[in-house]
Amino acid sequence: MEPTSSSEVQIIKCAFQNRIISYKISPISFYVNVVDFFKEIMEKITSLLEYGLGQHTCIKFNLELFGVYLNPNDETCHIKSFNTPFRVLCESSSISNEVHQMIEIIDRKSDNLAEKDSGVFLNNNKLTLTLY
């Protein structure tokens, strides 16, 4: 089934006759935990990747999470982003395993930011999923 724009999933850019496409996934709820955020949108990510694999035998994709962080030193808020390296996904690949590995990368990057006293995670703004 072809993905359509909704209040939670939007196409933000595409090129080369939709061979490269970026989606923005913005859940309705706000989360202060990266893993909880991904639990809500996992079905949407999986659906978009399955659609991409239906169009092509292999795709390359990555995830980028944008979130609001509070700097405890001066109490200012900043938008930070964490992305993953691109991964190749083929028809025989496990979408769930690949996405879970990417979630671990993003969660680790978010935790590292908090450990450096640079910020406390307040909420997620959006996730960008790019397919090649």
Backbone bond lengths (Angstrom), bond angles and torsions (degrees), N, CA, C in turn:
res aa  C-N    CA-C-N  psi(-1)  N-CA   C-N-CA  omega(-1)  CA-C   N-CA-C  phi
1 M - - - 1.447 - - 1.517 109.56 -
2 E 1.316 116.97 130.51 1.456 121.77 -178.86 1.524 110.40 -70.72
3 P 1.364 116.32 132.17 1.463 118.44 178.79 1.522 110.87 -68.62
4 T 1.299 115.79 140.85 1.451 121.12 177.57 1.515 108.41 -120.82
5 S 1.313 116.44 156.12 1.453 120.28 178.35 1.512 109.87 -68.41
6 S 1.311 114.71 137.43 1.453 121.46 175.29 1.516 106.87 -138.84
7 S 1.311 116.77 -174.22 1.461 118.52 178.99 1.528 110.81 -68.31
8 E 1.334 117.63 -20.74 1.459 120.48 -178.44 1.525 114.09 -103.22
9 V 1.332 118.00 -28.07 1.467 121.54 -178.12 1.523 108.87 -124.52
10 Q 1.337 115.29 125.60 1.466 120.72 178.68 1.517 109.75 -135.78
11 I 1.323 116.15 144.91 1.461 120.88 171.28 1.523 106.17 -81.06
12 I 1.345 116.62 123.30 1.465 118.27 -179.19 1.519 113.01 -101.92
13 K 1.333 117.29 -25.27 1.457 119.63 172.22 1.511 109.91 -163.96
14 C 1.331 115.09 152.06 1.450 120.59 175.77 1.524 108.64 -149.61
15 A 1.319 115.22 156.32 1.462 120.79 -178.57 1.530 108.98 -150.43
16 F 1.320 115.24 164.72 1.453 122.50 176.12 1.526 111.98 51.53
17 Q 1.318 115.86 54.49 1.460 123.60 178.04 1.535 111.32 54.17
18 N 1.321 114.64 47.99 1.473 123.78 178.72 1.525 114.23 64.90
19 R 1.335 117.33 19.70 1.464 118.81 174.83 1.523 110.74 -76.73
20 I 1.321 116.53 -24.80 1.463 122.07 171.43 1.515 105.71 -120.19
21 I 1.319 115.82 125.25 1.460 119.17 -176.61 1.527 109.81 -145.72
22 S 1.319 115.81 137.45 1.467 121.51 177.25 1.518 109.29 -117.30
23 Y 1.316 115.06 132.67 1.461 122.27 177.82 1.522 109.23 -112.06
24 K 1.307 115.64 146.20 1.461 121.37 171.67 1.514 107.21 -109.92
25 I 1.332 115.54 126.33 1.457 121.05 178.04 1.523 107.09 -113.52
26 S 1.316 116.48 116.54 1.459 122.76 -178.90 1.524 108.66 -123.38
27 P 1.327 117.42 103.02 1.472 118.53 -179.56 1.520 111.40 -68.70
28 I 1.307 115.57 158.24 1.463 121.49 -179.99 1.525 110.63 -70.41
29 S 1.329 116.85 -39.02 1.460 121.70 -177.58 1.526 111.20 -84.22
30 F 1.334 116.08 161.28 1.458 121.97 174.65 1.518 108.93 -106.60
31 Y 1.310 115.99 142.95 1.458 121.51 -177.54 1.522 109.92 -129.12
32 V 1.321 115.84 146.41 1.458 120.74 174.02 1.524 110.35 -108.06
33 N 1.320 116.68 6.45 1.452 122.50 179.28 1.526 108.25 -128.60
34 V 1.326 115.43 126.44 1.466 120.76 -176.77 1.530 111.47 -60.78
35 V 1.317 117.38 -43.22 1.464 120.59 -177.71 1.528 110.84 -64.45
36 D 1.334 117.92 -41.46 1.471 120.99 177.29 1.525 111.35 -62.53
37 F 1.327 116.29 -39.26 1.461 121.68 176.69 1.526 110.35 -57.31
38 F 1.338 115.92 -48.27 1.459 119.92 -178.17 1.523 112.67 -69.04
39 K 1.338 117.71 -29.73 1.463 119.76 177.20 1.519 110.83 -60.57
40 E 1.342 117.01 -38.56 1.464 119.63 -179.55 1.515 112.38 -69.91
41 I 1.326 117.61 -36.73 1.463 119.66 -173.27 1.530 113.86 -101.15
42 M 1.322 118.21 2.71 1.465 121.52 -176.98 1.527 112.14 -57.02
43 E 1.314 117.49 -41.25 1.460 120.62 179.92 1.535 111.14 -63.57
44 K 1.317 117.07 -37.98 1.464 120.63 178.86 1.530 111.02 -67.86
45 I 1.339 116.69 -42.29 1.469 120.89 177.71 1.520 109.37 -60.75
46 T 1.321 116.66 -48.78 1.467 121.84 -179.20 1.523 110.97 -59.36
47 S 1.312 117.03 -43.66 1.465 121.27 -179.75 1.529 111.42 -62.13
48 L 1.333 117.35 -42.89 1.462 120.75 179.16 1.525 111.28 -65.73
49 L 1.320 117.00 -40.35 1.465 120.03 178.46 1.523 111.30 -67.97
50 E 1.316 117.45 -40.13 1.473 120.61 176.84 1.523 110.49 -62.22
51 Y 1.324 116.56 -39.97 1.465 119.59 177.73 1.533 109.89 -63.17
52 G 1.338 116.79 -44.51 1.470 120.60 178.48 1.512 111.87 -59.55
53 L 1.327 116.77 -41.45 1.467 120.26 178.25 1.519 111.81 -69.47
54 G 1.310 117.44 -27.23 1.464 120.63 175.87 1.525 111.69 -69.84
55 Q 1.319 116.32 -26.34 1.463 121.46 179.74 1.532 112.14 -87.10
56 H 1.323 116.98 -30.83 1.467 123.36 -175.62 1.530 107.80 -138.63
57 T 1.321 117.55 152.69 1.463 119.44 -179.20 1.528 111.77 -73.92
58 C 1.307 117.75 -30.60 1.463 123.10 176.27 1.522 108.79 -136.11
59 I 1.322 115.46 145.02 1.465 120.38 175.69 1.524 108.14 -133.64
60 K 1.314 114.65 158.51 1.452 121.63 173.93 1.520 105.68 -115.20
61 F 1.343 117.41 134.20 1.459 118.61 -176.80 1.515 110.95 -145.47
62 N 1.328 115.21 159.90 1.454 121.11 171.04 1.516 109.28 -146.60
63 L 1.328 115.39 169.31 1.458 122.44 178.89 1.522 108.54 -124.21
64 E 1.321 116.48 144.94 1.458 121.80 173.52 1.520 107.90 -137.35
65 L 1.324 115.67 121.12 1.457 122.18 -179.25 1.521 109.70 -100.13
66 F 1.328 116.46 130.48 1.453 122.68 174.45 1.525 107.45 -109.38
67 G 1.320 116.74 131.43 1.458 120.29 -179.60 1.511 111.41 -145.72
68 V 1.306 116.01 162.15 1.464 122.73 178.56 1.525 108.33 -96.71
69 Y 1.317 115.95 128.58 1.460 122.11 180.00 1.522 109.42 -121.30
70 L 1.317 114.80 142.83 1.458 122.00 177.46 1.516 108.59 -102.53
71 N 1.326 116.60 125.65 1.458 121.46 174.03 1.519 107.17 -84.07
72 P 1.343 118.26 114.38 1.465 119.98 -175.40 1.528 113.66 -69.84
73 N 1.315 117.05 -18.94 1.462 119.75 -178.66 1.518 112.86 -71.38
74 D 1.319 116.27 -45.29 1.472 119.06 -178.67 1.529 112.62 -118.52
75 E 1.339 117.10 5.00 1.464 123.76 177.60 1.529 113.72 57.14
76 T 1.327 115.87 36.84 1.460 120.82 174.90 1.522 108.95 -103.37
77 C 1.314 115.79 151.13 1.466 121.74 178.39 1.526 109.46 -103.07
78 H 1.309 115.24 141.96 1.464 121.95 179.28 1.523 109.08 -137.91
79 I 1.313 115.60 146.60 1.460 120.05 173.55 1.524 107.24 -90.43
80 K 1.320 115.33 126.52 1.459 122.46 178.81 1.525 107.48 -119.23
81 S 1.323 115.39 154.84 1.464 118.63 175.93 1.519 109.46 -132.02
82 F 1.314 114.30 148.17 1.458 122.38 178.24 1.516 107.34 -131.83
83 N 1.332 116.03 127.06 1.458 117.86 179.93 1.513 110.81 -122.12
84 T 1.307 114.61 168.08 1.458 121.71 179.45 1.517 108.55 -112.74
85 P 1.321 116.55 159.93 1.470 118.41 170.93 1.527 109.06 -66.52
86 F 1.310 116.24 158.24 1.464 119.79 175.58 1.518 109.14 -70.43
87 R 1.334 115.62 143.01 1.457 122.74 177.43 1.520 108.29 -124.69
88 V 1.332 115.93 147.54 1.462 121.40 176.08 1.521 107.82 -92.49
89 L 1.304 114.45 133.24 1.462 121.77 -179.79 1.518 107.17 -125.34
90 C 1.326 116.63 123.99 1.468 122.08 178.66 1.517 109.31 -114.15
91 E 1.325 115.97 170.68 1.461 120.92 -178.28 1.524 112.44 -55.76
92 S 1.330 117.43 -31.63 1.465 120.80 -178.21 1.531 112.76 -87.80
93 S 1.332 117.63 -3.28 1.464 121.37 -178.33 1.520 111.46 -76.31
94 S 1.320 115.06 156.83 1.458 120.79 174.39 1.529 108.17 -91.84
95 I 1.313 116.20 107.34 1.470 120.78 -179.50 1.519 109.62 -58.82
96 S 1.302 117.27 -44.87 1.458 122.01 -177.31 1.526 111.63 -59.19
97 N 1.329 117.31 -46.78 1.471 120.69 179.76 1.521 111.72 -63.05
98 E 1.322 116.81 -44.12 1.471 120.56 -179.58 1.526 111.04 -62.41
99 V 1.319 116.97 -44.91 1.463 120.65 -178.93 1.523 110.39 -67.24
100 H 1.330 117.97 -40.99 1.465 120.27 179.06 1.532 111.64 -62.10
101 Q 1.329 117.54 -37.18 1.461 120.46 176.10 1.528 110.86 -63.52
102 M 1.316 116.48 -38.78 1.469 120.12 178.72 1.535 111.19 -69.20
103 I 1.322 116.43 -37.88 1.463 120.16 177.86 1.529 109.59 -62.16
104 E 1.325 117.15 -40.96 1.460 121.07 178.12 1.526 110.98 -60.74
105 I 1.318 117.42 -40.44 1.469 121.73 178.85 1.521 110.02 -62.45
106 I 1.318 116.48 -48.50 1.468 120.69 -178.74 1.524 110.80 -65.34
107 D 1.330 117.82 -42.03 1.462 121.61 179.26 1.533 110.52 -62.25
108 R 1.318 117.22 -42.12 1.464 121.87 178.28 1.531 111.16 -63.17
109 K 1.325 116.71 -42.84 1.469 120.15 178.52 1.525 111.01 -63.67
110 S 1.325 116.17 -40.10 1.463 120.62 178.20 1.526 110.81 -64.64
111 D 1.338 117.06 -44.15 1.466 121.16 177.99 1.524 111.55 -62.66
112 N 1.338 117.14 -39.53 1.468 120.47 178.90 1.520 111.35 -61.99
113 L 1.320 117.29 -37.76 1.458 120.72 177.84 1.524 110.27 -63.06
114 A 1.322 116.66 -43.84 1.465 120.92 -179.96 1.527 111.05 -65.88
115 E 1.341 117.22 -38.60 1.462 120.91 -179.41 1.520 112.61 -66.54
116 K 1.314 117.21 -29.27 1.462 121.06 179.77 1.523 111.58 -79.07
117 D 1.319 116.51 5.24 1.466 122.41 -179.03 1.523 111.27 64.90
118 S 1.337 115.59 19.80 1.458 119.51 -179.47 1.510 112.86 -86.32
119 G 1.305 116.56 -17.17 1.451 115.99 -178.16 1.504 113.64 176.64
120 V 1.302 114.34 152.59 1.448 123.05 174.62 1.515 107.20 -111.90
121 F 1.304 116.41 129.60 1.451 122.05 -176.30 1.526 110.27 -67.56
122 L 1.331 117.17 124.30 1.466 120.93 179.29 1.514 112.19 -99.61
123 N 1.336 117.34 -52.66 1.463 119.94 177.04 1.515 110.63 -164.95
124 N 1.331 115.27 165.95 1.463 122.70 178.35 1.511 109.33 -94.30
125 N 1.303 115.08 133.08 1.455 119.38 174.86 1.517 111.19 -87.69
126 K 1.346 115.32 -51.34 1.461 118.26 -176.27 1.515 109.35 -166.06
127 L 1.314 114.34 165.77 1.455 122.76 173.31 1.520 106.78 -122.76
128 T 1.332 116.56 135.88 1.454 121.27 174.01 1.512 108.95 -107.76
129 L 1.317 116.81 128.01 1.464 123.63 176.78 1.511 106.12 -115.71
130 T 1.345 116.55 120.95 1.461 121.38 179.94 1.516 109.14 -113.43
131 L 1.322 116.67 128.79 1.465 123.28 178.58 1.520 109.67 -113.19
132 Y 1.328 116.88 135.01 1.456 123.34 173.42 1.496 108.91 -117.69
